[in-house]
C-alpha cells in the first residue's frame, strides 16, 4: 500500500535484506529453481504464519509457486495475529496483550498479520524485534458495520455514537484487535479536538465491547442486538454470506484506516530461508493471488479488487488513500482506552520543588506546576470509576525532615472525585524547595505495596522536573537496595516516572524503575507534552 512501507521504516522496522538481496541478485533464484524433480541438492523449508482469513489465499499461491519449480517447501498456518503478537512480545519481555492465556509458537519464518499496527506496537515496546517488512500483500478497509435500519451515516458520527442510547455501538477490544483499533482511530478522529466527545465516544463503545471480533458479530443477532461496530470490510462480506436474518451495510469513513496485511520476514532466520522468503513474496503479487483474495472478500494493495469480489452494500466505487498511522498517536489512544476501560489503583506523586514555578513558553506562560495541574485534571476525567487514586506532593522538608505530604490517600474515583480535584489544586511550588525524589519514591512504593490489590494495575506515577537533591536523604544506591528487598514478583507494582524539562537524569530514573521490577521512564523535554506522555505511559506494556 502506498506509504505504508515508508511508515514502517520510520518506526524502526527497517527492511534490511542484504543477505537475501545477494542471493537473488547473484543468481540466488537458481538456489531454489530446479530443472527436474531430482535436481534439488537442498530443499529450503519455509513456515508462514498468516492471519486466518488470508491464509487460504497465501497457501494456494505458495503451492503454485512450489509446483512451478522451486527447491522449497512452504507450510502456511492460520495464526491469530493477537496470539502471535502477544507471544513475540513475551519473548522480548513485553506483555503486549493483557489477559491472553493462549500460547502461540513464534518459530515462523514469515508472519503476515492482519495489520501493520501489530508491527508498529511491537517496534515501540520491544526494540529488539526488527523484522524485515516487505510491504502490504492485501487490504481490507475498516468500516462501520450496521443494519440498514440504523440509517447510520458519517454525518455527526462521533456525537451519535456518544449520545444515542438506541444505537448501542460495540467494538472488539482495540488493545487486542486490529479492526477494533482501526475503528477507535476513526471515531477519535471524528471527535476532533473535543476531548469530552472523544471520551464519551470511547465510553459508549466500551459498554458493549468484546475481547474478540467473532463475539461482536454474534451480538448483531442477539436478543438485544447492537446497532453498530467497527469491523473489516472482509468481516461484513463473510457475515452477509452466512445468510443472517438482518444483513449488514458498511459505512466507509472519509478517513480510511485499513487492515494492510504486511509481509514480515522474522528476524534471525537462516539467510537461505530469508532469500526464499523474499522470492515467495513475489508469488503474492500475481493475478492468481488477487483472484484468491477476492474469493475471501479481501482487496489487493491499493484497494483494487479481483474478479468475483462481492462488495458489501454501501461500498464506494473507489477507496481514498489510507490514513498514515502514527505510532505515538496509537499509543496515546490506547492509553486513553486503558484508563477508560480497565480498573487500576494509582498513587500520583507530584514534584513541587521551587523549579516547578518556571514558566513554560509553549504553554502561554503557565508554570510547570500549572501545566501539571491541567494534565492531572485531564487524566482524572479519563479514569473509569473502578480506578482508585491517591495524591502526594514532594519537595524537601515538607513534614519535618520528610520530603513528601499526602494530600489524599488512595481512594475510589466513584466516591472521591471532588476530593481528587481539591488535591490537584495543591500542586503548588514551594519557594526554595529542593527535590527529595529518592525518599519519596521509596515511600510511595511501600504505600502502594501495603494496599496491593489483585486483578488491577497497581502503580506509582511520579512527575518530576529535576534530579534528587535532598542532603541527608537516601542515595540512589540506598534506594535501589531497599526497593529490591521490598519487591515481590507475586504482587507487582509498576513505577512510572514522567520527567519534564532537561534537568532530569534519565539514567538515575531508569535505576529506580529497574529496582521496582516494572514500569518505565518517559521524558518530555517540553513540559507541555506531559499529557501525551502520560497516555503513552499508561498504554505502555514494558515490564507489565
Protein Blocks (a to p, Z undefined) as FASTA:
>chain_A
ZZklmmmmmnopacdffkmmmmmmnopmmmmpcfbfklcfbacdddddddfklmmmmmmm
mmmmmmnopabddddddddfklmmmmmmmmnopafbghiabdcdfkbfbdcdfbfklmmm
mmmmmmmlccddebjfbdcdddddddfklopafehklmmmmmmmmlopadddfklomklm
mmmmmmmmmnmmalklmmmmmmmmmmmgcfbfklmmmmmmmmbdcfbdcddfklmmmmmm
nopabdcdddddfbdcddehiadddehiafklmmmmmmmmmmmmcfklmmmmmmnopace
hhiacehiacdehiafbdcddddddfklmmmmmmmmmmmmpccdddddddfbfklmpccf
knnopafklmmmmmmmmmmmmpcfkbccddddddehklojbfbdcfbdcddfklmmmmmm
mmmmmmccdehiacdfklmmmmmmmmmmmmocehiacddddddfbdcddehiacfklmmm
mmmmmpcfklccddddddehjkbcfklmmmmmmmnopacddddfblklmmmmmmmmmmpc
ghZZ
